[in-house]
């Protein structure tokens, strides 16, 4: 006969099952970050070498030209009837979307410089940066870092400090380019991030001044003519401070923003191919000789 204090074996098993399930649920809740508190992820759902469908990226996943693809459409050079100009000093820009890169093959393919994504906003670091940055250096590629701007989430100074502390630093070693401010169409919302032209000018000035105080270098501005002219109001205030890296996917010469006398680098396609990289990669051209590229890297006349 069972003791009055001892429940039936079936009840004991049910109680144990309920207790086990409850414990597992509590453990899952304690170990799984909430959507609000989770660190942003740059996991590539499309696979290495591919980019996401337009409008499908989440904060932290942006890449150079992401906003341009959304607001201006696909790269027309993908089906260009005229071969792209791959003469002169050639470069690329990359992020986690390119996956694993063989930098020796990239250099052997004639690529002389590269900028790679380091940060975005105030709390995102590209998952491939710590691999790409030293590997490019070891292969002899003159490389630098870029920050994808989010003027809607903090001041320019906050983001410049975050960038400088997480990959955007500079050293005079023949292989390190100054950092880049990627300021373009907002891939997550309103084109100008909800800022007026005056507010946007102040934000860019704030970023530039803070970055220069941290690194001694002027920031390189990456943008498109349409975004800059619209969101800064044809501002010429950075032309004497910052080299221009213009994005214009075309087989001719690039259209540059109002206020800049010339371009320093030109992103001429978003659908280029380079040995050592699987899938599409942005191709760029430097406006000058390799000696001038080294002068930009070393901050010499």
N, C-alpha and C positions, 0 to 999 in steps of 0.2 A: 504494500500500500504506500502511496506517495505521501510524503510529509505535507501538511497544509501550507508550509512555507515554500514548497518547491513547486513551481508551475509545471504544467504538462510539457513533456519533451518537445512536442510540436510548437508550443507557444515559445519555448526557449529558443528554438531554431528561428522562428519568425522574429523574435526580439533581436537575436544576434544579427539577422539579415538586415533589419531596419537600422540597427546601430551601425553596421558596416557601411551601408549606403549613405547614412547621414555623415559619418566620418569622412567618407570619400568626397562627398559634396563640399564639406567644409574645407578639406585640404585643397580641392581644386580652386575654390574661391580665394583661398589665401595665397596660392602660388601663381594664379593667372592674373596678369594686370588687366585693369578695366580699360575699356576703349578710351576713356577720357585720360587715364593716367599712363597708358602705355607709351613707351618711347616710339617715335615715328620709325617706320621700317621702309627700306628701299628695296625689299625683295622684288626680284624681277619675275612677275607672273608670266611674261611672254617667253622667257628663256633668254640666255645670253645672246647678244648680238641682235636682238629685236627690240623694238620700242612699242609702247602701249598704244592702244587705240585712242584716237583723239578724244579728249574729255574724260578718260578713264583713270588718269593718274591721281594719286592722293598726295597730300602734303608730305614732303620729304623725298618724293620720287622725281622731281623736276630735273630737266637737263637743258643744256643750251639749245634754244630754239623751240622748247616745249610750248611756250606761250605763243610764239609765232605760228607754229603749226595749227594751233587752235583758232587764233584770230585771223590769220591770213591764208590758211589752207596749206595743202601738201606742197612739197618741194618740186617745182616744175623741172628742175634739172634731172630728175629721176628718169625722164624719157627725153632728154635733150637730144635733138638731131645733130647738134654740133658738139664735138668733143670738148670737154672742159679744159681750161687752161691749167695744166699741171706743171708748168715751167716755173723756174725761180725757186725761192726758198719755201718749201712745203711743210705744212704742219697739220695737226689734228687736234680735236678736243674730245675727251672721253669722260664717262661716268660709270656707275655700276651697270648701266644698261649694256655696255660692251662686254661684260663678263671678264673672263680670264684673258689677258693679253700677253703675247710673246713680244716683248719690247725689242729684243735683238732683231727679230724679223721685221718689226716696224722700222727700225733704224736702217736696216739693210735695204728696205724698200724705198729709201730716199727721204723719209720723214725726218726733218731736222729739229722741229720743236713741237711741243704739246702742252696744252693746258688741261688740267683735270679737275673734276668737281671735288671740293673739299667739304663745303658746308652749305647749308640752306637755313635761312631764318635765324632762329636763336637756339635751336636744340637738336639740329640734325647734322650728322657727319656721314659722308658717303662711305659705304661699306668697303669699297675697293680702293679708297685713297691711300691707305697705309701700305698697300701692296704696290699700287701703280707708281707712286711718287719715287720711292727708292729704286724700283726696277727700271724706270725710264732713265734715271740718273746713271745707273750702272751700265746701261746700254749706250750712253753717250747722247741721249736726246735732251736738248735744252728744254726744261720743263718748268711749269708754274702751276699755281692753284687758282681756282675760281670759286666765288661765293654767289649762290643764287639768291638774289635780293627778295625780301618779303617786307616791303615798306608798310604793310598793313598790320604787322605784328609787333613792331618795336621801333625805336629810334635808329637812325643810321649808326650812331656811335656804339650802341649795344651790339649791333651785328658786325661792325668792323672789329671790335674787340674779340668777339667770338671767332671770327674768321682768322684773325692774326694769331690767336691762341690754339687754333686747331687746323693748321696746315698752311695758312697764308703768310707765314714768316718769309723773310728774304735774306739771302747771303750772297756775297760777291765771290762766286766760285766758277764762273764761266758756264754754269749749267742751270742757273735759277733765274726765272723771269719774275717780274713783279706780279703781285696778285691782281686778279680781275674781278670787277663788280659786274655780274651778269644782271642787267636791269632791262627787262623786256616786258612784253604783254603778260599779264597775270594769268597763269594757266588754271587757277583755281576760282576765279571770279572776275570782278570788274577790271577792265583793261588797265586802269591807272591806280589800282589798289585803293580806290576811294579817296585819293589825295588830290587837292587842287594843284595847278601848275606851280604856284608859289611854295606850297608844302613839299612838293616833290623836289624842287630845286634845293630847298633847305635840307631835305633828307639826304640827298646825294652829297651836298657839301659837308654835312655832318659825318657821313661815312668816309669821305675822302680825307678830311682833316684828321680824323681819329686813326685811320689806317696809316697815314703818313707819320703821325706822331709815334706810332708803334714800330714802324719798319724803316723810316726815312725815305720811302718810295712813294711816288704818285701812283694811284691806282690806275689800271687800264679799264676803260669803259667798253663793255660789250653791249650792243643794242642794235635796233633797226631804225631806219630813218622815220618810218611811220610812227613807231612808239615814241621816240624821242621828241619828234615835232609836236605830237599830240599831247603827251603827258608832261613835258617840260615847257611847252609853249615856245618852240624854236629857240631854246636857250643856248647862248654861246658862252656861258660862264665857265665851262669846263675845258674849252678848246685849248687854252694855254697851260692847263694843268695836267690833263690826262690824255695819253695816247688813245686813239679810237680803234676799236675792233668792231667792224660793221658786219652784220649778217645780211646778206642779200644773195639769195640763191638764183644765180643767173649765169649765162654763158658769156655775157658782156662784162662791162665794168660796173662796179657797184654804185648804187645811189647812197650818198652819205647824208647824215642828219644836217639840218641847217645849223650853222654856227661852228662847224668843224671844217678846217681848210683842206684836210686830206685824211686818208685812212692809214693806219699802221699795220693792221691785219684785216683780212677779209675772209669771212666764212662763206665760201661760194657754193657749197652743196651740203645737204644733210644726208645724202644717200651715197656717199663715197665708199670705196672699197680699198683696203690696205692689207697687205700680207701680214699675218700675225694677229689679225682681228677677225672674229667671226661675225658676219653680217655688216649692216650699214654703220658708217662712222662719218662724222662731220669732217670735211676737208677744208683747210685754210691755206692762205698764201700770205707771206710777209712782204711788205712794201719796201723792198731794199735787198741789199746783199747780206750774206751771212755775217760779215763784219759789223753791219748795222744791227743785226739781231743780237750779236754778242754785246754791242754797246748798250742796247736796251737791257740786256740781262745784267750787265755789270755797272750800269748807271754811269757810263763814261761818255764824253762828247763824241 
